[in-house]
Amino acid sequence: MALKPLHDRVLVRRVESDEKTAGGLIIPDSAKEKPAEGVVVACGAGARKDSGELIEMAVSEGDKILFGKWSGTEVTLDGEELLIMKESDILGIIA
């Protein structure tokens, strides 16, 4: 199943976090926080101004992004957990 976000929304796949700390300690699943990094899977066309003019998206498919801890809504597509969020919830693009 494919999902095409509307307007200024993006579909994001979370990036898995490391299972070890810098000191070599293994972090159990129960203590892990959900990562705040992801990869853009799909983008909407963009928002519209009051005049009807389209505002292009600043992100595109394949961009690695950083987003807020409580951003987005979780959705499950074909057994995979993804997030759908507004572009304004994205804090930055990781180069």
C-alpha positions in Angstrom: 0.0 0.0 0.0 1.3 3.4 -0.9 0.5 6.6 1.0 0.9 10.1 -0.5 0.8 12.8 2.2 -1.3 15.9 1.4 -0.4 19.6 1.5 2.6 20.2 3.8 2.8 16.8 5.4 5.7 14.3 5.2 5.9 10.5 5.8 8.9 9.5 7.8 10.7 6.3 8.7 12.5 6.4 12.0 16.2 5.6 12.0 17.2 3.0 14.5 19.4 4.2 17.4 22.6 2.6 18.6 22.2 -0.3 21.1 25.5 0.6 22.9 26.6 3.7 24.7 29.9 5.4 23.9 31.4 3.5 26.9 30.3 0.1 25.5 27.2 -0.5 27.7 24.3 -2.3 26.0 21.0 -0.4 26.3 18.0 -2.7 26.8 14.9 -2.2 24.7 12.9 -1.1 27.8 15.3 1.8 28.4 15.6 3.1 24.8 13.9 6.2 23.7 12.3 6.4 20.3 14.8 8.1 18.0 14.1 11.6 16.8 15.9 11.0 13.5 14.3 9.7 10.4 14.3 9.5 6.6 11.6 11.2 4.5 9.7 8.5 2.6 7.1 10.7 0.9 6.2 14.4 0.7 3.0 16.3 -0.1 2.9 19.1 -2.7 3.4 21.9 -0.1 1.3 24.5 1.7 -0.7 27.2 0.0 -0.7 30.9 0.7 -4.0 32.8 1.1 -3.6 33.9 -2.6 -3.5 30.2 -3.6 0.2 30.2 -4.6 2.0 27.0 -3.7 4.8 27.1 -1.2 7.3 24.4 -2.1 8.5 21.9 0.5 12.0 22.4 2.0 12.5 18.6 2.3 12.3 15.9 -0.3 12.2 12.1 -0.4 15.4 10.5 1.0 16.4 13.5 3.2 17.6 12.5 6.7 15.9 14.7 9.2 15.7 15.6 12.9 12.3 16.1 14.5 10.8 16.9 17.9 10.3 14.1 20.4 6.5 14.3 20.3 6.1 15.2 16.6 3.9 13.4 14.2 1.2 10.7 14.3 2.2 7.0 14.1 0.8 5.0 11.3 1.3 1.4 10.3 1.6 0.5 6.6 2.3 -3.0 5.4 3.5 -3.9 8.9 5.9 -1.0 9.1 5.6 1.8 11.7 5.9 5.2 10.1 5.2 8.8 11.2 3.2 11.4 9.4 3.9 15.0 10.4 3.7 18.6 9.2 6.8 20.0 7.7 6.9 22.6 10.5 7.5 19.8 13.0 10.9 19.1 11.3 13.8 20.8 13.1 16.4 20.3 10.4 18.0 18.3 7.6 21.1 16.2 8.6 23.8 16.7 6.0 
